[in-house]
Amino acid sequence: MTNAQAIHKRLEEELSKDSLEEFYLDYRLSTQDIANLFDTSRGTIVRFFDKFGIQRRDRQAAARFASFKYKRENHPNWKGGRSISAGYVVVLKPDHPRADQHGYVREHILVWEKAHGQNLPKGWEIHHLNGLKTDNRPKNLVALPDKSHRRLIPAFQARIRQLERQTKELKSIRPLLKGG
């Protein structure tokens, strides 16, 4: 008996229609996943499906199952529930009152609430004092009513531009100071 025949005989003993349906339908495994479990090829598993008359998923259904398999922490790119959205760091907190439809909350809200021991009041927004959306240090965050927030942004931006000009001027005279 060849090695391939021995493997096929072992699989015939281990695999039944019920066990294949359980893996495929109940556990939502793909034919490739089942093949990996039994250390064989996908083609061999497909032949067993055909032998037992098990209907395989069409491409659309297989894609749906594959996307289900890779939700959140199962996805190979999972980063522990932290991500960047619209330039802001977001954190997975589905039970938070300000969570979006996917369960994410902007990190600066969580940092401000932890630092102040209270929820952000309704109608208030958090502003990053230095203008960097990812700088969520408590000293860089200020909570303001929405209307005040909108009035202050242009003032903050003007101040940032002024400081940038001063920095540029200081950098331009620095070589003169070294030579003197």
N, C-alpha and C positions, 0 to 999 in steps of 0.2 A: 504494500500500500504506500502510495506517495505521501509526502508531507501535506500537500493540498487536499488529498482525499481524507487524511486523518483529521485535518482541521474541519473539513466539511461535515464529517461524521460527528465530531464533537459538537459542532453548532446545531446539527439536527437533533441531538440529544438535549441540548440546553435551551434551544429556541422552540417555542410553541406559538400558535396563533395568538393565544391569550397573552403570553408574555410580551410578544411584539406589539400588540395593540395597547397593552398597558404602558409600555415605554413611549410609544408613539402618540397615543391619544391622551392618556391620563397625565403622564409626566411631560408631555409636549416636546419630546426630544426629536431631533431630525434623524433622517436615515444615517447621516454621517456620525452623529452623536452615538447612535446605537452601534454602529460599526466600530467606533472607538472603544466602546464598553467591552465588546467581544473580541477586540484585537483582530479585526478582519477588515475587508474593504467594503465601501459603500455598495458596490455592485453586488456583492454577495448578499447583503441585507435586502437589497431591492429584489433579488431573485427569490428570497424567502417570502417577501411581501407578495410577489406574483404567485408563488406556489400556494400560499394560504388565502389568496384572493383578498388581500388587504388593500383598500383604496388609498393611494398616496395623495397628499395635498397638491393642489395646483400651485403654480408659481406665486400667485397673489396670496394665497393662504400661507404658504411657506414664509413669505416676506413678513406677514403679520406676526407669525409665531417667532420669527427671528428677532423682530423688533421688541416683542414682549420679553424675550429671553435676556435682552441687553438693557433693561431699564435700570437706571441709576447705578447702584453699587455693583451690579453685574456687568456693566459696560466697561470695556477695556480702558476707556479714557476717564473713568470716574476719578474725581479728585477730592473725595470726602465731602461733597456737598458745597464746595466753594467754586465760584465761577465769576466771570466778568460779563456784565450785561450793560450795554449803553455806556461803557466806560466806568461803571460802578462795580465794586466787589459785591456779589450777592451770596447769601448763605441759605442752605436748605433748612427752613423752619416752618413746616406746613401748618403748625398750630398757632402761629403768630397772627395777631389780628391784621397786620399789614402785609401778609404773605400774598404773592400774586397767584394766578391760577395754576402755576406749576409748583407752588409751595416755597418760593424763594423770597427772601427779605433782603433789602439793601443793608450791607454790613454796618454802614455808618449809623443807621437807626438803632441797631442792636447795641453798638458801642455806646452811643449817647444814652440810651435807656439804662444800660448797666451802670454807667458812670453817675447817673442822676437818680437811680433807684426808682424810676417811675416810667410809665409808658409815655411816648411822645403824644402831647395833646392833639386832639382832632383839629385839623385845619392848620397845623404847624408843619414846617419843613426844617430840615437840617442843612446848614450851609458849611462847606469846607472853606475855612478862612484863607488858606493859601491857594485855593482854586484847583487843587489836585484831587480828583474824585476818588483816588485810591488811597489817599493819606487819611486813614481813619483813626488817628490818635485822638483821644478825648480833648486835648488842648487845641486841636485844629477844628473842632466841631462846635457850632453854635445853633441852637434851635430858635426859630423866629416864626411869628405868625406869617402865613403865606403872603399877605400884602406887604408886610415889612421886608420880607425876604426879597421880593421882587424889586423894591426900591433900593435895597442895599447892594444888590449885585453890581449895578453900574459903578457905584462908589468904590466897591472892592476892586473892580477891574481897573478903574482909574488909578487907584493907589498902587496896584501891582505894576502897571505900566510906568508910573513915576519911579518906583523902586528899581525897576529894570533899567530905566534911563540912568539913574544915579549909579547903579552898579557898573554900567557900561562906561560912564565917565571916569569912575574910580579906576577901572581896569586900564583905561587909556592913559591916565597920568601915573600909574604905578611904575612903568619903566623910567620915567623922569625922576621919581623919588629915589629909586635905586642908584641912579647915576650921580646924584647930587651929593 
